Amino acid sequence: MENPDQTNNQADDTTHFGYKTVNTEEKVAKVAEVFHSVAANYDLMNDLMSMGVHRIWKRLTIEKSGVRRGHHVLDLAGGTGDLTAKFSKMVGVDGQVILGDINDSMLKVGRARLLDKGIVGNVEYVQANAECLPFPDNSFDCITIAFGLRNVTDKDAALASMYRVLKPGGRLLVLEFSKPVAPGLSPLYDFYSFKILPTMGKIFANDSESYRYLAESIRMHPDQETLKEMMSNAGFDRCDYSNLTGGIVALHRGFKF
């Protein structure tokens, strides 16, 4: 007879990779494969997929960050470094920005692009898993994670880790694809996500599967209210969110007091 505890443990060892169920330890490797594949074309595809609107979403994130001169900022899942570049100017020579990403290919692209822009001195690059951040407690005035949380296997662990390394008085900003709330938007968004995106990925990046995973991972991500509750459960106070582009994207915010 099978041990019930053993059965539960086996169940707990699986997670979602898009619509597929995989072993938990497999997901990190599979997500890594996706981002190794898309790293070189990441910025181009962001512009094409969002028709440039992702720049507005990120600008709103920066406006709500409260970052100022002398602050220490963690740009988690920072990818090609567009948020890091803005924060570097905001914190000045007295501050510091860490571009953190679990994926080495994305980190290398981000470093190269920031160096090309002449951004040096107050930026560091750290390969880091959001679930177990390699920083001391109370290290950062602000943490941002843009379009990265949905790829994390254990989101609760990641939120707890972010809370730990945030300074009292600091804030977390989570910019992520979410659930459309505008009337009639969902079917149009589904058609675009599952028909148009993979085709664009095939044409411009020679990779349709990574963009099919993108669409699936968005659908598996917690909705706005669920993520807000998860942030509260991790210890964050005054959690709120703003729906952007009809809820296709949401910007969540929480504070540590």
C-alpha positions as CSV (number, residue, x, y, z in Angstrom):
1,M,0.0,0.0,0.0
2,E,1.3,3.4,-1.0
3,N,2.3,5.8,1.9
4,P,0.0,8.9,1.8
5,D,2.8,11.1,2.8
6,Q,4.9,9.8,0.0
7,T,2.0,10.5,-2.5
8,N,1.7,14.1,-1.2
9,N,5.4,14.6,-1.6
10,Q,5.3,13.3,-5.1
11,A,2.5,15.7,-5.9
12,D,4.4,18.6,-4.4
13,D,7.3,17.8,-6.7
14,T,5.5,18.9,-9.8
15,T,4.8,22.4,-11.2
16,H,3.6,24.1,-14.3
17,F,5.8,25.0,-17.3
18,G,3.2,26.8,-19.4
19,Y,0.3,24.3,-19.7
20,K,2.6,21.3,-19.1
21,T,3.2,19.6,-15.8
22,V,6.8,19.0,-15.1
23,N,9.0,18.0,-12.2
24,T,9.9,21.0,-10.0
25,E,13.6,20.7,-10.6
26,E,13.0,20.6,-14.3
27,K,11.3,24.0,-14.5
28,V,14.4,26.1,-13.9
29,A,16.2,24.4,-16.7
30,K,13.3,24.7,-19.1
31,V,12.8,28.4,-18.4
32,A,16.5,28.8,-18.8
33,E,16.3,27.2,-22.3
34,V,13.6,29.7,-23.3
35,F,15.6,32.7,-22.3
36,H,18.9,31.4,-23.7
37,S,16.9,31.1,-27.0
38,V,15.3,34.6,-26.9
39,A,18.1,36.7,-25.3
40,A,19.6,38.1,-28.5
41,N,16.2,39.2,-29.8
42,Y,14.6,40.1,-26.5
43,D,14.3,43.8,-26.9
44,L,13.2,43.6,-30.6
45,M,10.5,41.1,-29.7
46,N,9.3,43.2,-26.8
47,D,8.8,46.2,-29.1
48,L,7.1,44.1,-31.8
49,M,4.8,42.1,-29.4
50,S,3.7,45.2,-27.4
51,M,3.9,47.7,-30.3
52,G,6.2,49.7,-28.0
53,V,3.7,49.9,-25.2
54,H,6.0,48.0,-22.8
55,R,8.1,51.2,-22.6
56,I,5.1,53.0,-21.1
57,W,4.4,50.2,-18.6
58,K,8.1,50.4,-17.5
59,R,8.0,54.2,-17.3
60,L,5.0,54.0,-15.0
61,T,6.9,51.5,-12.9
62,I,9.8,53.9,-12.5
63,E,7.4,56.7,-11.6
64,K,5.9,54.7,-8.8
65,S,9.3,53.4,-7.5
66,G,10.1,56.4,-5.3
67,V,13.8,55.9,-6.2
68,R,16.0,58.9,-5.5
69,R,19.7,59.8,-5.2
70,G,21.7,57.5,-2.9
71,H,19.2,54.6,-3.0
72,H,20.1,51.0,-3.4
73,V,17.9,49.3,-6.0
74,L,17.5,45.6,-7.1
75,D,16.2,45.2,-10.6
76,L,15.3,41.5,-10.4
77,A,14.8,39.5,-13.6
78,G,16.3,42.7,-15.1
79,G,17.1,41.1,-18.4
80,T,18.5,43.5,-20.9
81,G,18.7,46.3,-18.4
82,D,16.2,49.0,-19.5
83,L,15.0,49.6,-16.0
84,T,18.5,49.4,-14.6
85,A,19.6,52.1,-17.0
86,K,17.0,54.5,-15.7
87,F,17.6,53.7,-12.1
88,S,21.4,54.2,-12.5
89,K,20.8,57.8,-13.4
90,M,18.3,58.3,-10.6
91,V,20.4,57.0,-7.8
92,G,23.6,58.8,-8.9
93,V,27.1,58.1,-7.8
94,D,26.1,57.7,-4.2
95,G,23.6,55.0,-5.0
96,Q,23.8,51.5,-6.4
97,V,21.7,49.4,-8.8
98,I,22.0,45.6,-9.0
99,L,20.8,44.0,-12.2
100,G,19.9,40.5,-11.0
101,D,18.8,37.6,-13.3
102,I,18.8,33.9,-13.0
103,N,19.7,33.5,-16.7
104,D,23.3,33.9,-17.7
105,S,22.5,34.7,-21.3
106,M,20.1,37.5,-20.4
107,L,22.6,38.9,-17.9
108,K,25.4,39.0,-20.5
109,V,23.1,40.8,-23.0
110,G,22.1,43.3,-20.3
111,R,25.7,44.0,-19.2
112,A,26.8,44.5,-22.8
113,R,24.0,46.9,-23.6
114,L,24.5,49.0,-20.5
115,L,28.3,49.2,-21.1
116,D,27.5,50.3,-24.7
117,K,25.5,53.1,-23.2
118,G,28.4,54.1,-21.0
119,I,26.6,53.1,-17.8
120,V,29.3,52.1,-15.4
121,G,30.3,52.7,-11.8
122,N,27.0,52.3,-9.9
123,V,25.7,49.1,-11.5
124,E,26.6,45.5,-10.5
125,Y,25.4,42.3,-12.2
126,V,24.5,39.3,-10.1
127,Q,23.2,35.9,-11.3
128,A,20.5,35.2,-8.7
129,N,17.5,33.0,-8.1
130,A,14.6,35.0,-6.8
131,E,13.6,32.3,-4.4
132,C,16.8,32.6,-2.4
133,L,18.4,36.0,-3.0
134,P,22.1,36.2,-2.1
135,F,21.9,39.5,-0.3
136,P,21.8,40.4,3.4
137,D,18.6,41.4,5.1
138,N,17.4,45.0,4.7
139,S,19.7,45.7,1.7
140,F,17.5,47.6,-0.8
141,D,15.3,50.7,-0.8
142,C,13.4,49.4,-3.9
143,I,13.0,46.1,-5.7
144,T,11.5,45.8,-9.1
145,I,10.7,42.6,-11.0
146,A,9.3,43.2,-14.5
147,F,7.9,40.3,-16.4
148,G,9.8,37.8,-14.4
149,L,7.7,36.6,-11.5
150,R,5.5,34.3,-13.7
151,N,8.6,32.3,-14.6
152,V,9.5,31.6,-10.9
153,T,8.7,28.1,-9.7
154,D,7.9,29.0,-6.1
155,K,6.4,32.5,-6.2
156,D,5.7,32.6,-2.4
157,A,9.3,31.8,-1.6
158,A,10.4,34.5,-4.0
159,L,8.1,37.1,-2.5
160,A,9.4,36.2,1.0
161,S,13.0,36.5,-0.2
162,M,12.3,39.9,-1.7
163,Y,10.7,41.0,1.6
164,R,13.7,39.9,3.6
165,V,16.2,41.9,1.5
166,L,14.0,45.0,1.3
167,K,14.8,47.8,3.8
168,P,12.1,49.0,6.2
169,G,10.3,51.7,4.4
170,G,11.2,50.2,1.0
171,R,8.8,49.1,-1.7
172,L,8.4,46.2,-4.1
173,L,7.0,46.7,-7.6
174,V,5.9,43.7,-9.6
175,L,5.1,44.5,-13.3
176,E,3.6,41.4,-14.9
177,F,1.1,40.2,-17.5
178,S,-2.2,39.6,-15.8
179,K,-5.9,39.0,-16.6
180,P,-7.8,41.3,-19.0
181,V,-10.6,43.2,-17.3
182,A,-11.9,45.4,-20.2
183,P,-15.1,44.1,-21.7
184,G,-14.5,42.0,-24.8
185,L,-10.8,42.1,-24.5
186,S,-10.1,38.4,-23.5
187,P,-11.0,36.7,-26.8
188,L,-9.0,39.2,-28.8
189,Y,-6.1,38.8,-26.5
190,D,-6.3,35.0,-26.7
191,F,-6.3,35.1,-30.5
192,Y,-3.3,37.4,-30.5
193,S,-1.4,35.4,-27.9
194,F,-1.9,31.9,-29.4
195,K,-2.0,32.7,-33.1
196,I,0.0,35.9,-33.7
197,L,2.7,35.7,-31.1
198,P,4.1,32.3,-32.1
199,T,4.1,33.3,-35.7
200,M,6.0,36.5,-34.9
201,G,8.5,34.5,-32.9
202,K,9.0,32.2,-35.8
203,I,9.5,35.0,-38.3
204,F,11.7,37.4,-36.3
205,A,13.4,35.1,-33.8
206,N,13.2,31.7,-35.5
207,D,11.6,30.4,-32.3
208,S,7.8,29.8,-32.1
209,E,7.8,27.5,-29.1
210,S,9.3,30.0,-26.7
211,Y,6.6,32.5,-27.5
212,R,3.9,29.8,-27.2
213,Y,5.3,29.2,-23.7
214,L,5.1,33.0,-23.1
215,A,1.4,32.9,-23.8
216,E,0.8,29.8,-21.7
217,S,2.9,31.1,-18.8
218,I,0.8,34.3,-18.7
219,R,-2.4,32.2,-18.4
220,M,-1.0,30.2,-15.5
221,H,0.1,33.3,-13.6
222,P,-2.1,34.4,-10.6
223,D,-4.7,37.1,-11.3
224,Q,-4.5,40.5,-9.8
225,E,-6.3,39.9,-6.6
226,T,-4.5,36.6,-6.0
227,L,-1.1,38.2,-6.4
228,K,-2.1,41.0,-4.1
229,E,-3.0,38.5,-1.5
230,M,0.2,36.6,-2.0
231,M,2.2,39.8,-1.4
232,S,0.3,40.5,1.8
233,N,0.9,36.9,3.0
234,A,4.7,37.5,2.4
235,G,4.5,40.4,4.8
236,F,4.1,43.4,2.5
237,D,1.8,46.2,3.7
238,R,-0.4,48.6,1.7
239,C,-0.5,46.3,-1.2
240,D,-2.3,47.6,-4.3
241,Y,-2.2,47.3,-8.0
242,S,-3.0,49.3,-11.2
243,N,-4.4,47.6,-14.3
244,L,-2.6,48.7,-17.5
245,T,-3.9,48.3,-21.0
246,G,-7.2,46.9,-19.8
247,G,-5.6,44.5,-17.4
248,I,-3.3,42.8,-19.9
249,V,-0.6,44.0,-17.6
250,A,-0.8,44.9,-13.9
251,L,1.6,46.8,-11.7
252,H,1.5,45.6,-8.1
253,R,3.1,47.5,-5.2
254,G,3.8,46.6,-1.6
255,F,5.7,48.2,1.2
256,K,7.8,46.9,4.1
257,F,7.3,48.7,7.4
